[in-house]
Structure formats: C-alpha cells, structure tokens
Amino acid sequence: MAKQDNKQFIFGLAIGIALISSIALIGLVIYIITGGRAACLAQCNGVNNNTSEPQTAKEFEQCLDSGKYDQKIQADQSLGVQLGVRGTPASFINGYLLSGALPYEAVKDVVDTLLAGEEPDQDFLKDQETGEIVKVDMPQITSQDHQKGAENGEITIVKFSEFECPYCASFKPTIQRILDEYPNKVTYVFKHFPLSFHQYARQAAVASECAAEQDKFWEMYDKLFELNATQNLNTANIKKAAVEIGLK
C-alpha cells in the first residue's frame, strides 16, 4: 500500500513539474516574441532609449567658432560709422537717418511722407547736436544683403542693429508692422552693428550668418530676438536655437 502511495506521489510530482515547466516555457516564448517586437518597433520608429546625449547642430557650431564672418560683420559696422551711426538701432529710410527705437506712428509718418513724394521734415529726424535732418547716399542693395518685404520697393529701410540691444528688440515689432502694412512698397535690409559692451552681440551676429549658410537667417533672427527679449541670450541658448530651427 505504501509503495502504491509512493508511486502516485512521484507520478503527481512529475506531472506538476512538467506543468510548471510548460507554463514557464510558454511565458518565456511570449516574452521573447513581444519584447523582440517592441524592440523592432522602437528601432523602426527611430527611438533609441539608450541615447541621453543632447542634439547638436555640428556644422553650425563649427561655423560659429570659425571666424569666417568676422570681416563681413566688421564691414557692416564700418559702413554704419561712415554713414553716421552712433548707436542701435539706427535706420535709414530712403537715406534719411532715424535714430533709436521710435514708435510705429513715427516710422509710418516718414514712410507715408516719402510715398506721397514729399521730403520728410519731422522734428524727430533732426540731429540733436546740429538740428539738421541727416540724409545720406546709401550703397546699392545686393543679393548678399539680408532683406525681406517688397523686391525693389519704393521705400528701403536699412537698419543697423544687433541682437543683444534691448532697444533693437523693442523696435523689431515696429519694423514688422511696417512690412505687414506695406507688403508691396517697403524693402527691409538688416545690417550688423554689434556693440562692444554687449557680451554676446558679436557671437549672435555670427550665428545669424552661419544660419544664413543654411538659408535660415530670418529664422535665427527671430530666435535671437526672442532670447534678447527674455534676457536669455548666451552661447548655450544660441546653440540650442540652432537645433530648434533645424540647422545641421
């Protein structure tokens, strides 16, 4: 009787072990299949869960450190000084010098006067020292200039500016509003005039030129002024902005 009980116990134990092994084997197969499928999906969708390195725009960063645009930026500055620029922003509206971040209504008044075929005589155009209105002969605009708005418009606004000056940032919406109101009459040209006492102004100017290499000058222009407006303009954020606008 004891032998028979032992046989039944051993038989039951064997059945139990076999059943547990089968369940474990089935679980392992399911895990392998589903895990492999998940890995495949992640790979096919470009997901790399092991990657923790931040994205970088390597070509842009190489350009940023190359010094290749130092002469171009200096040439803009030298031209500005030659034309009478003493601070930023300084805008020439068909050659008439408008200094500072004047309100939209003032800029519009000059534009409307010129479109009417008249010579502007607004007091805010007069030089504070001489009391005279400054009008200069502007060099011809070329394809190398950063320009937007109308092509060969009746009105050309050439602005000497930089990306760290707070007044330049506050004047940006005014220029955009003029472009929006006169889309077929106003051409806007941006020229560099980084001030020496602004730590990141020159680097930001270089960044805009490096972005221009990849046909994204105006995208970087917007980003740099956004950083200016929030007082976050620095090297790290300039590099981050390059990634955000899709630079290589």
Protein Blocks (a to p, Z undefined) as FASTA:
>chain_A
ZZmmmmmmmmmmmmmmmmmmmmmmmmmmmmmmmmmmmmmmmmmnopafkbcbdcddfklm
mmmmnopmmmmmmmmmmmmmmnopabdcdddeehiacedjddfklmmmmmmmmmnopacf
bfklpcfklopacddddddddfkbccehjehifbdcdddddfkbmklmmmmmmmmmmmmm
mmmlcccdddddddfklmklmmmmmmmmmmmmnopmmmmmmmmmmmmmnopacfklmmmm
mmmnopZZ
